[in-house]
Amino acid sequence: EIEIQNLAKIIDINMHASLVFMDNQRAIEFLQTFDQHQTLESICIYDSEKSLFASHSKERYPCPTQQELANFNISKPLFVSDSILSFREIIFEGNNIGSVYVQLTLADIHSTFIRYTLYAVAAIILGSIFAYLISLKLISYITRPIKNLVDISRSISEHHNYKQRAVKISNDELGVLVDTFN
């Protein structure tokens, strides 16, 4: 939103002389300097009567007609499908000498959003896989001593061999359980 407002302001300032002297060739030459602007779809300069004075746009983005301009809100940029539009009056010495219409594509923003969404999904999937693998390791660390106790108690119960002892693996709560069992 700020980019389009700043762009409209730059064009506004540079159109003063062209509009005051009705030099649309100079205006067109200035607008052609925006050829390399990736997101720019259309720049339209209108005179004080709202007639098209100069324009520079991609083929599929023609300048709005006078009737379409009448419905446009000057106060803030407008978001329309895959574009953002801005319309600004060009004021010189307190007089309205024309207006500038700028249209930028949001395709780059959409593709960036999709790319970052894919990065986030990939990070979530990789994080989930990593968490799953860690949990498998932790589960075996916790369940191995308990399974060992169950196996020994089953063996004692079946064979009545009370000399069997559980192997103490750690000094934590599971180690205390093994000591108590032994």
N, C-alpha and C positions, 0 to 999 in steps of 0.2 A: 504494500500500500504506500509506504514511504517512497519506494523507488519510483513508482509511477507519478507521484506528486512532484518529486524533485525533477524528474524528466520533463514533465509538463511545464514546470517553472523555468527550466533552462531554455526550452523551446520558446516559451512566452517572451523571455527577455531578448532572445535573438531575433524575434520576429518584429520588434518595434519598427525598425527602419524600413523593412520590407512592406509592412502594412501602411505606414505613414506615407511612403512614396509609391505605393501600389506596384512594387517591384516583385512580381511573383517568380521571376526567373531566379533571383537571389534567394528567395524563400525555398524554392525547389532544390537549389544547389546545397543549401544548408541542411535540408531534410535528408538529402542523399548521404550525408556524413554518417547517418545512422544505419547504413547498409549492413554493417558487421554486428549490430546489436542482435544477439541471439533470440531474445524474448519479444522483441518489438514486432508487432503485427501491422500496426497502422498508425500514421500520424496525419491528421487533417487540420489544415489551417483555414479558418473561415474569416471573412471580412466582417465589418460591423453590421452588415445586412444579413448575416448568416449564410452568405453564398460561399461556395467552396473557392478558396483563394489558391491554395497549394496543397499537395498531398504526396505522401510516400507510403505505400502499403503493399503488402503481399497480395497476390491475386485474389485469394479467397476471403480477404478482409477489406471490402470496399468502405469508403467513408459514409457515415450516416447522412441521410437526407435532412433537409430543413425540418420536416415533420418529425422525424425521429429525434432530432436534437431538441425539439420543443418539449419532449417528454423526459429529457435527461436532467438529473439532479446535479447542480453545479457544486453543492457543498461537500460531497465526499465521493471517492471512487466506488464503482459498482462492480460487483462480481457477477459474471454471467458465464455459465457452464465452464469452459476451459480458459476463460479470459478475465482480465480486470480492465475496466474502462475508466477513463478520467476525462472530464471536460472542464476547461478553465477559461475564464474570460481574460483577454489581454487588455490591460489598462495602461494607457500612456498619458501622463499629465492629467490624470483624473477622468479621462474619457475612455469609453469602451471602443477600441479600434478593431477588435476581432476576438476570436476565440480559438483555442487549441483543443483538439480531441486526440487522446492517446489510448491505444489498445495494446496490452501486453498479454502474451500467452502464459498460462499457468502450467503448461505441459512439463516444464523443467521441475516445477515444484511437485507436481503429481509423480513424476518419475523418481524424484528424490525421496518423496514420502513412501513410495512402493519399495524402493531399494532399502530404506531404513527399516521398514516393516519386515522385509525379508531377513535383514540382519538380526532384528530382534527375535523373530521366530527361530532362526538358526541358533542364536545364543540360548534361547529357552530349551530347544531340543538338546543341544550339546550339554547344557547345564543339567538337564534331567537325566541324560545318559550317565554323566559323570556322577551325579548324586546316587543313581541306581547302583553303579559299580562300587562306590564307596560303601553304600548300605549293605551290599552283599558281603563285602569284606568285614564290616562291623558285625553283621549278624553271625557270621561264622566265628568271629572272635568271642562273641557272647555265648553262642549256643554250643560250641565245641566242649567247653568244660562241663556244661550242664548235661549234654548228651553222654559224656564220659561218665558222669555220676550215675545217670540212669542205667547205662550199660553195666557198670560195676554192681549197682544195687540189684539189678536183674540177675546177674551172675551169682551173687551171694545168695539170693533167694532160691535159685534153681539148684546150685551145687553145694550150698551150705559151707562155702569156703570163706570164713570170716577173717582170714589173713590178707585178703586182697585190699589194696589201698588205691585211692584215687590220686592222680598226679596233679600236683599243684603247679599251675602255669603262671599265676600272677599273685600279687599281694593285695589285690583290691577285694571287693565284696565277694567275688567268685572264689578267690583264694581262701577267705574266711569260711565260706560254705564248704569247700573241700576239706579244710582243717577240722571243721565240726563233724563232717561225715566220717573222717578217718578216726 
